[in-house]
Amino acid sequence: MNRMPEIDHTFTTEIVCPYCGYKYRDSCEFADDDEEDCAECGKTFKFVREVSVTYSTEKITIDSQKRKKS
């Protein structure tokens, strides 16, 4: 039995059609969530932009405090 290859379409860096795998190179120009008719196969699919926020911290040393005051 011939099976279709899996299409990576979740948590990708671009919108990917879940039917044919077409990648939208201009995904940042789309709304945060909507429906789209695939430009390649014509099938309609839903998409949603997932946003992740991360933070970084660093220690403050005595030397860096002295430089800041200068």
C-alpha angles and dihedrals in degrees: 000000000000112000124196113246116256114262115219101225106142124087092359127151092240134034108271124193106240090211104051106005097244109164121218106218091191096054093135089067093060126092119266091259133000145119122276135194104223113249089216109039101014096231118137120240138167125240135187130191112234115206124197123191121201132179134210128202135188136193119257112229127201090248093055091049091053091050091050092054092050 
